[in-house]
Amino acid sequence: MNDLAPIKRKLGVPPALQSCHTAVVEGYVIEGHVPADVIDRVLRERPSVVGLAVPGMPVGSPGMEAPGQAPERYQVLAFDQKGRATVYTSR
């Protein structure tokens, strides 16, 4: 697909949290480079959120490792149906 914007809109991903990848895992929207262990955690905890997002492509997030570059600190954000985001975890 060339234009994922309609899918992101349909799934309720807030524009400020949009990134390069979008998936749905057991009913949760996963946006961007969310670490697998964090996805496992949300599936265990089952919080009342629409999904998780890692906006942008921070160096050191899954798939964005860069030899010779220190990983960036970044946040995994949980978002609700109204588009409000809270920090789910920090890396």
C-alpha positions in Angstrom: 0.0 0.0 0.0 1.2 3.5 -0.8 -1.1 5.4 1.6 -1.6 4.0 5.1 -3.3 7.2 6.4 -6.8 5.9 5.9 -6.0 2.7 7.9 -4.3 4.7 10.7 -7.3 7.0 10.9 -9.7 4.0 10.9 -7.7 2.3 13.7 -7.7 5.5 15.7 -3.9 6.3 15.7 -3.5 9.9 16.6 -1.7 11.9 13.9 1.1 13.0 16.3 1.9 9.3 17.1 1.9 8.0 13.6 5.0 6.2 12.4 6.1 3.9 9.6 4.4 0.6 10.6 0.9 -0.2 11.8 -0.3 -3.6 13.0 -3.1 -5.0 15.1 -2.3 -7.7 17.6 -5.1 -9.3 19.5 -7.2 -6.1 19.2 -4.4 -3.6 20.1 -3.0 -1.2 17.5 0.8 -1.3 17.4 2.3 1.8 15.7 5.9 2.1 14.9 8.9 0.3 16.4 7.3 -1.0 19.6 9.6 -3.6 21.3 8.2 -7.2 21.3 8.5 -7.5 25.1 6.3 -4.4 25.5 3.7 -5.9 23.2 3.9 -9.1 25.3 3.4 -6.9 28.4 0.3 -5.2 27.0 -1.2 -8.6 26.0 -0.7 -9.8 29.6 -1.9 -6.7 31.3 -4.8 -6.0 28.9 -5.1 -2.2 29.8 -8.1 -0.3 28.5 -6.3 1.4 25.6 -6.5 1.4 21.8 -2.9 0.7 21.4 0.8 1.5 21.7 3.0 3.7 19.7 6.6 4.7 19.2 6.5 7.9 17.1 9.3 8.4 14.7 12.2 6.0 14.3 14.4 6.4 17.3 17.9 4.9 17.0 18.1 1.7 19.1 14.4 0.8 18.8 13.7 -2.6 17.2 14.9 -2.5 13.6 16.6 0.8 14.1 19.8 -0.3 15.6 22.8 1.5 14.2 26.4 0.2 14.6 28.5 2.8 16.2 25.6 4.9 17.4 24.4 4.9 21.0 20.7 4.1 21.3 18.4 7.1 21.9 16.1 7.2 24.9 12.5 6.9 23.8 9.0 6.4 25.1 6.4 3.8 24.3 3.1 5.6 24.5 -0.4 4.1 25.1 -3.3 5.9 23.5 -7.0 5.8 24.0 -10.1 6.3 21.8 -9.9 10.1 22.3 -6.3 10.2 21.1 -4.9 11.0 24.5 -1.5 9.5 25.1 0.3 8.4 28.3 3.7 7.0 28.8 3.4 3.2 29.0 7.2 2.6 29.4 10.5 4.3 28.6 13.6 2.8 27.0 
